[in-house]
Amino acid sequence: APLIRLLKVRSVVQWVFPIWTKYCRLILFFLFWLQVPLLEAGDIIIDGGNSEYRDTTRRCKELQEKGILFVGSGVSGGEEGARYGPSLMPGGDKEAWPHIKKIFQSIAAKVNTGEPCCDWVGEEGAGHFVKMVHNGIEYGDMQLICEAYHLMKDILGMEHDEMATVFGEWNKTELDSFLIEITANILKFRDSDSKHLLPKIKDSAGQKGTGKWTAISALEYGVPVTLIGEAVFARCLSSLKDERVQASKRLDGPKMTQFSGNKKAFLEDIRKALYASKIISYAQGFMLLRQAAKEFGWTINYGGIALMWRGGCIIRSAFLGKIKDAFDRNPDLQNLLLDDFFKKAVEDCQDSWRHVISTGVQIGIPMPCFTTALSFYDGYRHEMLPANLIQAQRDYFGAHTYELLSKPGEFIHTNWTGHGGNVSSSSYNA
């Protein structure tokens, strides 16, 4: 009973008082460990916070030695999820799942088919890793929408109510999602003085750290999750408000500052650019999940994760159903871009995507996530990249060796200058 009461308190703190969460987490885990000696083999501890997945893995292993089952569950949904059902992503000691499955799936959000947005994710820290990637994708989705808003506002000169109408219309297309829906509501919201509230809000974005964790994990495991990384850095750049104010008075942009094309056609181009970039973001996120599963030996159902995200959570959208379909067609799918549906979707958006980016660059609108998404796509579809020159440079100045296309797996050093040595460094990846 004390443990159940503690978990209930933890849930209220997590959802209702987010500012206190960081400090309460430390206190509550201290209380958890005080109770461990009072627990018996077979008892279950559940952590439903935004915990770092390595901590969850460590706790699983430590408690397993005592016969205690530890579950680290990602929880997403915000205030609405707390009231009407969140998306739940449990992982950890699988012996606990039969005991908590009915409880978890009964309180989770449900999709139209009645399926709960909750299922077992995987071993050890898999649940919290999946939640971390969810939050990283959330960072990317939000930044992409902000870039579309910026293009509408500064290139097309659209008013807030007009933009709200457009986002409302977009929410009836492939972009149907919670974040697009709330963006429409935010754009038309008026303050007590009857003026739009959004322009009054300081353009300096905060963050809790999970997007940063995703970017760090991507670097650690060598996965090019570039869009989420740029979304994190965009928030960092936004925080330099005072510097940006000074820079705006001293740094010149391009001479072209007016858009002279067809406004309606360009709006459709922005929509397609947003959709294509969103596909890249999710493709990268699932690449990271796949690599983590390989690193830790986790068994992850990728289609199941897409289903878990279809309702209750912040990134819920109709689009996720297409991801589930892709993994249903091919559970071993290496990349969403190689699925026929997503391949065709990006190809259909490609001309608009490139037009939006080139126009934004010419007028001087920052689009870090639109541009990195396109760069990733172009890099991924190239059979040959200029990294051969990087390898030659590394070997030239540091004898780091390289491989020949004709001799894969054989590392070679060349005496490029004629006065160097034949000794090379060992091959390694850092």
C-alpha beads as a LAMMPS data file, in Angstrom:
LAMMPS data file: protein, C-alpha beads

430 atoms
429 bonds

1 atom types
1 bond types

-500.0 500.0 xlo xhi
-500.0 500.0 ylo yhi
-500.0 500.0 zlo zhi

Masses

1 110.0

Atoms # bond

1 1 1 0.000 0.000 0.000
2 1 1 2.738 2.575 0.802
3 1 1 4.362 1.828 -2.555
4 1 1 1.054 2.231 -4.400
5 1 1 0.421 5.553 -2.624
6 1 1 3.919 6.689 -3.524
7 1 1 3.393 5.836 -7.199
8 1 1 0.110 7.760 -7.185
9 1 1 1.812 10.816 -5.674
10 1 1 4.565 10.471 -8.260
11 1 1 2.037 10.464 -11.096
12 1 1 0.301 13.601 -9.816
13 1 1 3.618 15.406 -9.423
14 1 1 4.728 14.311 -12.905
15 1 1 1.611 15.554 -14.687
16 1 1 0.273 18.431 -12.570
17 1 1 3.407 20.087 -11.260
18 1 1 6.015 19.687 -14.041
19 1 1 8.254 22.438 -12.653
20 1 1 8.829 20.345 -9.534
21 1 1 9.318 17.086 -11.375
22 1 1 13.112 17.182 -11.499
23 1 1 13.447 17.669 -7.747
24 1 1 10.601 15.346 -6.767
25 1 1 12.150 12.606 -8.895
26 1 1 15.298 12.713 -6.767
27 1 1 13.309 12.650 -3.529
28 1 1 10.948 9.888 -4.629
29 1 1 13.711 7.628 -5.900
30 1 1 15.456 8.099 -2.590
31 1 1 12.227 6.911 -0.955
32 1 1 12.025 4.015 -3.413
33 1 1 15.408 2.726 -2.368
34 1 1 14.546 3.115 1.312
35 1 1 11.619 0.779 0.665
36 1 1 13.595 -1.832 -1.257
37 1 1 14.555 -3.747 1.923
38 1 1 10.822 -3.925 2.753
39 1 1 9.919 -5.463 -0.603
40 1 1 9.804 -9.159 -1.398
41 1 1 10.790 -11.181 -4.448
42 1 1 8.151 -10.729 -7.119
43 1 1 7.171 -7.203 -6.058
44 1 1 7.039 -4.623 -8.843
45 1 1 8.383 -1.060 -8.930
46 1 1 7.171 1.180 -11.780
47 1 1 8.878 4.413 -12.837
48 1 1 6.548 6.470 -15.047
49 1 1 8.743 9.557 -15.356
50 1 1 11.012 10.876 -18.096
51 1 1 13.968 8.937 -16.724
52 1 1 17.226 8.384 -18.570
53 1 1 17.161 4.918 -20.108
54 1 1 20.584 3.929 -18.734
55 1 1 19.302 4.551 -15.204
56 1 1 16.380 2.240 -15.912
57 1 1 18.678 -0.478 -17.234
58 1 1 20.865 -0.180 -14.149
59 1 1 17.875 -0.346 -11.794
60 1 1 16.490 -3.377 -13.611
61 1 1 19.743 -5.253 -13.131
62 1 1 20.238 -4.233 -9.504
63 1 1 16.687 -5.134 -8.491
64 1 1 16.715 -8.351 -10.501
65 1 1 19.413 -9.632 -8.181
66 1 1 16.927 -9.185 -5.315
67 1 1 14.071 -10.805 -7.254
68 1 1 12.235 -7.448 -7.519
69 1 1 10.752 -6.540 -10.901
70 1 1 11.431 -3.040 -12.256
71 1 1 9.400 -1.400 -15.024
72 1 1 10.454 1.842 -16.694
73 1 1 7.475 3.215 -18.587
74 1 1 7.442 6.152 -20.942
75 1 1 4.301 8.264 -20.515
76 1 1 3.123 10.884 -23.008
77 1 1 -0.016 12.940 -23.331
78 1 1 0.276 16.090 -21.242
79 1 1 -2.811 17.387 -19.456
80 1 1 -5.238 15.784 -21.907
81 1 1 -3.478 12.428 -21.608
82 1 1 -3.698 12.615 -17.829
83 1 1 -7.454 13.129 -18.037
84 1 1 -8.460 10.925 -20.949
85 1 1 -5.664 8.384 -21.313
86 1 1 -1.991 8.704 -22.237
87 1 1 0.284 6.720 -24.491
88 1 1 2.226 4.269 -22.317
89 1 1 5.540 2.650 -23.306
90 1 1 6.505 0.092 -20.643
91 1 1 9.798 -1.763 -20.673
92 1 1 12.048 -3.480 -18.167
93 1 1 11.648 -6.862 -16.512
94 1 1 9.161 -8.726 -18.735
95 1 1 7.990 -10.940 -15.873
96 1 1 6.112 -7.899 -14.590
97 1 1 4.080 -7.398 -17.773
98 1 1 1.377 -10.068 -17.208
99 1 1 0.670 -8.526 -13.809
100 1 1 0.335 -4.917 -14.998
101 1 1 -0.848 -5.364 -18.602
102 1 1 -4.561 -5.096 -17.859
103 1 1 -4.076 -2.002 -15.689
104 1 1 -1.834 -0.229 -18.197
105 1 1 -3.943 -0.983 -21.254
106 1 1 -7.183 -0.055 -19.497
107 1 1 -5.966 3.448 -18.607
108 1 1 -4.134 4.081 -21.901
109 1 1 -5.606 6.079 -24.770
110 1 1 -7.472 4.084 -27.417
111 1 1 -7.376 4.516 -31.196
112 1 1 -10.537 4.342 -33.313
113 1 1 -10.300 0.561 -33.556
114 1 1 -10.361 0.331 -29.762
115 1 1 -6.748 -0.809 -29.534
116 1 1 -4.890 0.618 -26.515
117 1 1 -1.917 2.900 -27.118
118 1 1 0.174 0.683 -24.891
119 1 1 2.094 -2.553 -25.282
120 1 1 5.290 -4.086 -23.987
121 1 1 8.246 -2.325 -25.633
122 1 1 11.286 -4.374 -24.674
123 1 1 13.889 -5.284 -22.100
124 1 1 15.695 -3.103 -19.553
125 1 1 15.621 0.588 -20.557
126 1 1 13.775 0.068 -23.853
127 1 1 10.586 1.768 -22.637
128 1 1 12.365 4.928 -21.604
129 1 1 14.537 4.859 -24.736
130 1 1 11.415 4.756 -26.910
131 1 1 9.931 7.650 -24.905
132 1 1 13.172 9.585 -25.355
133 1 1 13.004 9.121 -29.130
134 1 1 9.309 10.081 -29.038
135 1 1 10.273 13.353 -27.365
136 1 1 13.066 13.920 -29.880
137 1 1 10.610 13.467 -32.741
138 1 1 8.295 15.856 -30.904
139 1 1 11.083 18.471 -30.941
140 1 1 11.460 17.928 -34.682
141 1 1 7.717 18.131 -35.410
142 1 1 7.395 21.362 -33.441
143 1 1 10.374 23.002 -35.153
144 1 1 9.137 21.969 -38.618
145 1 1 5.748 23.547 -37.891
146 1 1 7.510 26.689 -36.637
147 1 1 9.486 26.915 -39.877
148 1 1 6.281 26.599 -41.920
149 1 1 4.741 29.361 -39.752
150 1 1 7.826 31.544 -40.267
151 1 1 7.614 31.139 -44.058
152 1 1 3.897 32.006 -44.062
153 1 1 4.413 35.048 -41.837
154 1 1 7.590 36.557 -43.275
155 1 1 7.516 35.487 -46.939
156 1 1 3.780 35.478 -47.653
157 1 1 2.873 38.176 -45.121
158 1 1 -0.112 36.213 -43.810
159 1 1 -2.200 37.352 -40.822
160 1 1 -2.703 35.075 -37.828
161 1 1 -6.341 34.220 -38.501
162 1 1 -5.445 33.419 -42.104
163 1 1 -2.639 31.117 -40.980
164 1 1 -4.965 29.475 -38.444
165 1 1 -7.385 28.670 -41.250
166 1 1 -4.589 27.139 -43.346
167 1 1 -3.368 24.929 -40.490
168 1 1 -6.958 23.881 -39.872
169 1 1 -7.240 22.845 -43.529
170 1 1 -3.892 21.045 -43.387
171 1 1 -5.208 19.045 -40.456
172 1 1 -7.637 17.393 -42.891
173 1 1 -4.756 16.137 -45.068
174 1 1 -1.806 13.776 -44.520
175 1 1 -0.637 16.219 -41.822
176 1 1 -3.600 15.393 -39.568
177 1 1 -2.071 15.518 -36.075
178 1 1 -2.416 16.899 -32.564
179 1 1 0.394 19.440 -33.071
180 1 1 -1.102 20.819 -36.301
181 1 1 -4.495 21.037 -34.563
182 1 1 -3.197 22.987 -31.577
183 1 1 -1.124 25.251 -33.850
184 1 1 -4.343 26.352 -35.575
185 1 1 -5.904 27.035 -32.163
186 1 1 -2.847 28.969 -30.943
187 1 1 -2.718 31.170 -34.058
188 1 1 -6.325 32.338 -33.682
189 1 1 -6.265 32.728 -29.886
190 1 1 -6.788 36.294 -28.683
191 1 1 -5.706 37.845 -25.382
192 1 1 -7.981 39.762 -23.005
193 1 1 -7.345 42.900 -25.082
194 1 1 -8.762 41.107 -28.170
195 1 1 -5.338 41.074 -29.843
196 1 1 -3.607 37.859 -30.888
197 1 1 -1.570 36.403 -28.036
198 1 1 1.153 34.655 -30.083
199 1 1 3.048 37.812 -31.206
200 1 1 3.344 38.857 -27.547
201 1 1 5.200 35.686 -26.516
202 1 1 8.989 35.910 -26.238
203 1 1 10.717 33.942 -28.996
204 1 1 13.030 32.008 -26.699
205 1 1 12.174 28.303 -26.404
206 1 1 12.857 26.196 -23.330
207 1 1 13.566 22.476 -23.125
208 1 1 13.597 19.721 -20.509
209 1 1 16.464 17.712 -22.001
210 1 1 14.943 14.665 -23.680
211 1 1 15.535 16.077 -27.168
212 1 1 19.160 16.651 -26.192
213 1 1 19.382 13.063 -24.893
214 1 1 18.129 11.829 -28.266
215 1 1 20.762 13.838 -30.143
216 1 1 23.501 12.614 -27.785
217 1 1 22.399 8.989 -28.233
218 1 1 22.390 9.452 -31.998
219 1 1 25.996 10.657 -31.882
220 1 1 26.959 7.873 -29.484
221 1 1 25.575 5.146 -31.759
222 1 1 26.595 6.791 -35.038
223 1 1 23.069 7.313 -36.388
224 1 1 22.493 10.480 -38.487
225 1 1 19.469 11.805 -36.609
226 1 1 20.181 15.247 -38.026
227 1 1 16.682 16.741 -37.861
228 1 1 16.219 16.248 -34.135
229 1 1 19.729 17.601 -33.565
230 1 1 18.894 20.745 -35.540
231 1 1 15.628 21.131 -33.639
232 1 1 17.563 21.104 -30.359
233 1 1 20.096 23.623 -31.678
234 1 1 17.265 25.832 -32.981
235 1 1 15.997 26.109 -29.401
236 1 1 19.526 26.908 -28.242
237 1 1 19.782 29.662 -30.873
238 1 1 16.385 31.043 -29.874
239 1 1 17.636 31.417 -26.299
240 1 1 20.285 33.923 -27.475
241 1 1 17.599 36.614 -27.638
242 1 1 19.730 39.569 -26.550
243 1 1 22.539 38.646 -28.951
244 1 1 20.068 38.204 -31.809
245 1 1 18.580 41.641 -31.155
246 1 1 22.054 43.170 -31.489
247 1 1 22.931 41.045 -34.512
248 1 1 19.690 42.052 -36.276
249 1 1 20.905 45.663 -36.230
250 1 1 24.365 44.887 -37.604
251 1 1 24.214 41.866 -39.896
252 1 1 22.762 42.240 -43.383
253 1 1 20.764 39.572 -45.182
254 1 1 20.060 39.001 -48.892
255 1 1 18.832 41.811 -51.139
256 1 1 15.836 39.757 -52.215
257 1 1 13.203 40.255 -49.498
258 1 1 9.912 40.031 -51.391
259 1 1 8.052 37.018 -52.724
260 1 1 6.676 37.507 -56.219
261 1 1 5.215 34.072 -56.960
262 1 1 1.762 32.540 -56.604
263 1 1 0.785 32.638 -52.932
264 1 1 -1.679 29.736 -53.065
265 1 1 0.767 27.508 -54.940
266 1 1 3.567 28.357 -52.491
267 1 1 1.348 27.483 -49.531
268 1 1 0.841 24.038 -51.046
269 1 1 4.618 23.811 -51.524
270 1 1 5.109 24.564 -47.817
271 1 1 2.606 21.847 -46.888
272 1 1 4.427 19.301 -49.015
273 1 1 7.818 20.385 -47.663
274 1 1 6.493 19.951 -44.134
275 1 1 5.157 16.472 -44.940
276 1 1 8.384 15.321 -46.619
277 1 1 10.523 16.654 -43.760
278 1 1 8.249 14.931 -41.233
279 1 1 8.795 11.608 -43.031
280 1 1 12.566 12.134 -42.737
281 1 1 12.274 12.899 -39.017
282 1 1 10.397 9.678 -38.294
283 1 1 12.690 7.665 -40.565
284 1 1 15.666 8.910 -38.555
285 1 1 13.939 8.232 -35.240
286 1 1 13.216 4.621 -36.169
287 1 1 16.811 4.249 -37.398
288 1 1 17.945 5.176 -33.888
289 1 1 15.504 2.710 -32.307
290 1 1 16.780 -0.061 -34.567
291 1 1 20.413 0.679 -33.732
292 1 1 19.719 0.793 -29.983
293 1 1 17.941 -2.578 -30.223
294 1 1 21.032 -3.969 -31.925
295 1 1 23.371 -2.448 -29.327
296 1 1 21.452 -3.790 -26.310
297 1 1 19.880 -6.921 -27.726
298 1 1 16.359 -5.586 -27.285
299 1 1 13.449 -7.162 -29.157
300 1 1 11.349 -4.234 -30.368
301 1 1 8.109 -4.278 -32.341
302 1 1 8.456 -1.131 -34.480
303 1 1 4.927 -1.322 -35.862
304 1 1 3.669 -1.668 -32.298
305 1 1 5.510 1.510 -31.314
306 1 1 3.834 3.405 -34.160
307 1 1 0.478 2.136 -32.879
308 1 1 1.308 3.247 -29.338
309 1 1 1.977 6.753 -30.663
310 1 1 -1.252 6.997 -32.675
311 1 1 -3.280 8.202 -29.712
312 1 1 -2.819 9.876 -26.342
313 1 1 0.680 11.232 -26.948
314 1 1 1.893 14.621 -28.189
315 1 1 3.020 13.356 -31.619
316 1 1 -0.207 11.433 -32.250
317 1 1 -1.263 11.616 -35.874
318 1 1 -2.934 9.676 -38.665
319 1 1 0.507 9.498 -40.288
320 1 1 1.639 6.933 -37.700
321 1 1 -0.835 4.432 -39.085
322 1 1 1.154 4.474 -42.320
323 1 1 4.317 3.670 -40.370
324 1 1 2.605 0.702 -38.728
325 1 1 1.459 -0.473 -42.166
326 1 1 5.039 -0.222 -43.468
327 1 1 6.405 -2.449 -40.682
328 1 1 3.471 -4.836 -41.084
329 1 1 4.483 -5.229 -44.733
330 1 1 8.131 -5.713 -43.803
331 1 1 9.083 -6.183 -40.107
332 1 1 12.780 -6.063 -41.122
333 1 1 12.429 -2.737 -42.961
334 1 1 15.766 -0.930 -42.646
335 1 1 14.443 2.560 -43.318
336 1 1 10.975 4.026 -43.851
337 1 1 12.245 5.681 -47.048
338 1 1 12.647 2.211 -48.577
339 1 1 8.949 1.434 -48.101
340 1 1 6.967 1.973 -51.316
341 1 1 4.390 4.254 -49.666
342 1 1 6.951 6.612 -48.136
343 1 1 9.210 6.471 -51.193
344 1 1 6.340 7.686 -53.377
345 1 1 5.227 10.275 -50.795
346 1 1 8.663 11.920 -50.727
347 1 1 8.991 11.775 -54.503
348 1 1 5.600 13.488 -54.875
349 1 1 6.717 16.265 -52.487
350 1 1 10.259 16.647 -53.767
351 1 1 9.843 19.547 -56.216
352 1 1 7.837 21.583 -53.714
353 1 1 10.316 20.774 -50.941
354 1 1 13.254 22.051 -52.994
355 1 1 11.333 25.142 -54.139
356 1 1 10.433 26.135 -50.580
357 1 1 14.002 25.734 -49.343
358 1 1 15.573 27.614 -52.250
359 1 1 13.039 30.451 -51.895
360 1 1 13.553 30.661 -48.134
361 1 1 17.340 30.723 -48.552
362 1 1 17.153 33.493 -51.172
363 1 1 14.994 35.645 -48.886
364 1 1 16.990 34.783 -45.758
365 1 1 14.533 32.736 -43.669
366 1 1 16.208 30.213 -41.322
367 1 1 14.919 26.682 -41.959
368 1 1 17.336 24.374 -40.108
369 1 1 15.022 21.348 -40.062
370 1 1 13.631 21.702 -43.599
371 1 1 17.146 21.983 -44.991
372 1 1 18.770 19.222 -42.940
373 1 1 15.903 16.883 -43.845
374 1 1 16.519 17.460 -47.543
375 1 1 20.291 17.115 -47.098
376 1 1 19.780 13.780 -45.354
377 1 1 17.498 12.578 -48.152
378 1 1 20.016 13.587 -50.812
379 1 1 22.864 12.002 -48.872
380 1 1 20.956 8.773 -48.253
381 1 1 20.041 8.361 -51.917
382 1 1 23.645 8.914 -53.168
383 1 1 25.628 5.754 -53.854
384 1 1 28.887 7.731 -53.640
385 1 1 29.597 10.481 -51.116
386 1 1 32.754 12.625 -50.807
387 1 1 33.817 10.825 -47.607
388 1 1 36.555 9.135 -49.648
389 1 1 38.345 12.513 -49.592
390 1 1 37.923 12.703 -45.809
391 1 1 39.550 9.276 -45.481
392 1 1 42.436 10.375 -47.711
393 1 1 42.891 13.549 -45.650
394 1 1 42.882 11.584 -42.400
395 1 1 45.462 9.189 -43.746
396 1 1 47.593 12.041 -45.118
397 1 1 47.916 13.972 -41.839
398 1 1 47.510 11.174 -39.292
399 1 1 48.182 7.829 -41.010
400 1 1 44.636 6.749 -40.056
401 1 1 44.388 4.344 -43.049
402 1 1 41.575 3.841 -45.557
403 1 1 39.826 1.041 -47.442
404 1 1 39.767 0.562 -51.200
405 1 1 36.421 -0.168 -52.854
406 1 1 38.077 -3.160 -54.483
407 1 1 39.428 -4.506 -51.147
408 1 1 36.763 -4.077 -48.445
409 1 1 37.919 -4.864 -44.915
410 1 1 41.600 -4.258 -45.739
411 1 1 43.015 -1.049 -44.222
412 1 1 45.834 0.663 -46.095
413 1 1 48.194 3.572 -45.411
414 1 1 49.856 5.558 -48.184
415 1 1 53.045 7.620 -47.909
416 1 1 51.427 10.644 -49.591
417 1 1 54.399 13.027 -49.389
418 1 1 57.243 10.674 -50.179
419 1 1 59.051 11.597 -46.991
420 1 1 56.607 10.058 -44.486
421 1 1 56.802 6.645 -42.903
422 1 1 55.001 3.372 -43.511
423 1 1 53.732 3.016 -39.946
424 1 1 49.989 3.643 -39.590
425 1 1 47.713 4.145 -36.619
426 1 1 45.413 1.327 -35.634
427 1 1 41.887 1.329 -37.052
428 1 1 39.165 2.296 -34.614
429 1 1 35.918 4.216 -34.388
430 1 1 35.486 6.764 -31.635

Bonds

1 1 1 2
2 1 2 3
3 1 3 4
4 1 4 5
5 1 5 6
6 1 6 7
7 1 7 8
8 1 8 9
9 1 9 10
10 1 10 11
11 1 11 12
12 1 12 13
13 1 13 14
14 1 14 15
15 1 15 16
16 1 16 17
17 1 17 18
18 1 18 19
19 1 19 20
20 1 20 21
21 1 21 22
22 1 22 23
23 1 23 24
24 1 24 25
25 1 25 26
26 1 26 27
27 1 27 28
28 1 28 29
29 1 29 30
30 1 30 31
31 1 31 32
32 1 32 33
33 1 33 34
34 1 34 35
35 1 35 36
36 1 36 37
37 1 37 38
38 1 38 39
39 1 39 40
40 1 40 41
41 1 41 42
42 1 42 43
43 1 43 44
44 1 44 45
45 1 45 46
46 1 46 47
47 1 47 48
48 1 48 49
49 1 49 50
50 1 50 51
51 1 51 52
52 1 52 53
53 1 53 54
54 1 54 55
55 1 55 56
56 1 56 57
57 1 57 58
58 1 58 59
59 1 59 60
60 1 60 61
61 1 61 62
62 1 62 63
63 1 63 64
64 1 64 65
65 1 65 66
66 1 66 67
67 1 67 68
68 1 68 69
69 1 69 70
70 1 70 71
71 1 71 72
72 1 72 73
73 1 73 74
74 1 74 75
75 1 75 76
76 1 76 77
77 1 77 78
78 1 78 79
79 1 79 80
80 1 80 81
81 1 81 82
82 1 82 83
83 1 83 84
84 1 84 85
85 1 85 86
86 1 86 87
87 1 87 88
88 1 88 89
89 1 89 90
90 1 90 91
91 1 91 92
92 1 92 93
93 1 93 94
94 1 94 95
95 1 95 96
96 1 96 97
97 1 97 98
98 1 98 99
99 1 99 100
100 1 100 101
101 1 101 102
102 1 102 103
103 1 103 104
104 1 104 105
105 1 105 106
106 1 106 107
107 1 107 108
108 1 108 109
109 1 109 110
110 1 110 111
111 1 111 112
112 1 112 113
113 1 113 114
114 1 114 115
115 1 115 116
116 1 116 117
117 1 117 118
118 1 118 119
119 1 119 120
120 1 120 121
121 1 121 122
122 1 122 123
123 1 123 124
124 1 124 125
125 1 125 126
126 1 126 127
127 1 127 128
128 1 128 129
129 1 129 130
130 1 130 131
131 1 131 132
132 1 132 133
133 1 133 134
134 1 134 135
135 1 135 136
136 1 136 137
137 1 137 138
138 1 138 139
139 1 139 140
140 1 140 141
141 1 141 142
142 1 142 143
143 1 143 144
144 1 144 145
145 1 145 146
146 1 146 147
147 1 147 148
148 1 148 149
149 1 149 150
150 1 150 151
151 1 151 152
152 1 152 153
153 1 153 154
154 1 154 155
155 1 155 156
156 1 156 157
157 1 157 158
158 1 158 159
159 1 159 160
160 1 160 161
161 1 161 162
162 1 162 163
163 1 163 164
164 1 164 165
165 1 165 166
166 1 166 167
167 1 167 168
168 1 168 169
169 1 169 170
170 1 170 171
171 1 171 172
172 1 172 173
173 1 173 174
174 1 174 175
175 1 175 176
176 1 176 177
177 1 177 178
178 1 178 179
179 1 179 180
180 1 180 181
181 1 181 182
182 1 182 183
183 1 183 184
184 1 184 185
185 1 185 186
186 1 186 187
187 1 187 188
188 1 188 189
189 1 189 190
190 1 190 191
191 1 191 192
192 1 192 193
193 1 193 194
194 1 194 195
195 1 195 196
196 1 196 197
197 1 197 198
198 1 198 199
199 1 199 200
200 1 200 201
201 1 201 202
202 1 202 203
203 1 203 204
204 1 204 205
205 1 205 206
206 1 206 207
207 1 207 208
208 1 208 209
209 1 209 210
210 1 210 211
211 1 211 212
212 1 212 213
213 1 213 214
214 1 214 215
215 1 215 216
216 1 216 217
217 1 217 218
218 1 218 219
219 1 219 220
220 1 220 221
221 1 221 222
222 1 222 223
223 1 223 224
224 1 224 225
225 1 225 226
226 1 226 227
227 1 227 228
228 1 228 229
229 1 229 230
230 1 230 231
231 1 231 232
232 1 232 233
233 1 233 234
234 1 234 235
235 1 235 236
236 1 236 237
237 1 237 238
238 1 238 239
239 1 239 240
240 1 240 241
241 1 241 242
242 1 242 243
243 1 243 244
244 1 244 245
245 1 245 246
246 1 246 247
247 1 247 248
248 1 248 249
249 1 249 250
250 1 250 251
251 1 251 252
252 1 252 253
253 1 253 254
254 1 254 255
255 1 255 256
256 1 256 257
257 1 257 258
258 1 258 259
259 1 259 260
260 1 260 261
261 1 261 262
262 1 262 263
263 1 263 264
264 1 264 265
265 1 265 266
266 1 266 267
267 1 267 268
268 1 268 269
269 1 269 270
270 1 270 271
271 1 271 272
272 1 272 273
273 1 273 274
274 1 274 275
275 1 275 276
276 1 276 277
277 1 277 278
278 1 278 279
279 1 279 280
280 1 280 281
281 1 281 282
282 1 282 283
283 1 283 284
284 1 284 285
285 1 285 286
286 1 286 287
287 1 287 288
288 1 288 289
289 1 289 290
290 1 290 291
291 1 291 292
292 1 292 293
293 1 293 294
294 1 294 295
295 1 295 296
296 1 296 297
297 1 297 298
298 1 298 299
299 1 299 300
300 1 300 301
301 1 301 302
302 1 302 303
303 1 303 304
304 1 304 305
305 1 305 306
306 1 306 307
307 1 307 308
308 1 308 309
309 1 309 310
310 1 310 311
311 1 311 312
312 1 312 313
313 1 313 314
314 1 314 315
315 1 315 316
316 1 316 317
317 1 317 318
318 1 318 319
319 1 319 320
320 1 320 321
321 1 321 322
322 1 322 323
323 1 323 324
324 1 324 325
325 1 325 326
326 1 326 327
327 1 327 328
328 1 328 329
329 1 329 330
330 1 330 331
331 1 331 332
332 1 332 333
333 1 333 334
334 1 334 335
335 1 335 336
336 1 336 337
337 1 337 338
338 1 338 339
339 1 339 340
340 1 340 341
341 1 341 342
342 1 342 343
343 1 343 344
344 1 344 345
345 1 345 346
346 1 346 347
347 1 347 348
348 1 348 349
349 1 349 350
350 1 350 351
351 1 351 352
352 1 352 353
353 1 353 354
354 1 354 355
355 1 355 356
356 1 356 357
357 1 357 358
358 1 358 359
359 1 359 360
360 1 360 361
361 1 361 362
362 1 362 363
363 1 363 364
364 1 364 365
365 1 365 366
366 1 366 367
367 1 367 368
368 1 368 369
369 1 369 370
370 1 370 371
371 1 371 372
372 1 372 373
373 1 373 374
374 1 374 375
375 1 375 376
376 1 376 377
377 1 377 378
378 1 378 379
379 1 379 380
380 1 380 381
381 1 381 382
382 1 382 383
383 1 383 384
384 1 384 385
385 1 385 386
386 1 386 387
387 1 387 388
388 1 388 389
389 1 389 390
390 1 390 391
391 1 391 392
392 1 392 393
393 1 393 394
394 1 394 395
395 1 395 396
396 1 396 397
397 1 397 398
398 1 398 399
399 1 399 400
400 1 400 401
401 1 401 402
402 1 402 403
403 1 403 404
404 1 404 405
405 1 405 406
406 1 406 407
407 1 407 408
408 1 408 409
409 1 409 410
410 1 410 411
411 1 411 412
412 1 412 413
413 1 413 414
414 1 414 415
415 1 415 416
416 1 416 417
417 1 417 418
418 1 418 419
419 1 419 420
420 1 420 421
421 1 421 422
422 1 422 423
423 1 423 424
424 1 424 425
425 1 425 426
426 1 426 427
427 1 427 428
428 1 428 429
429 1 429 430
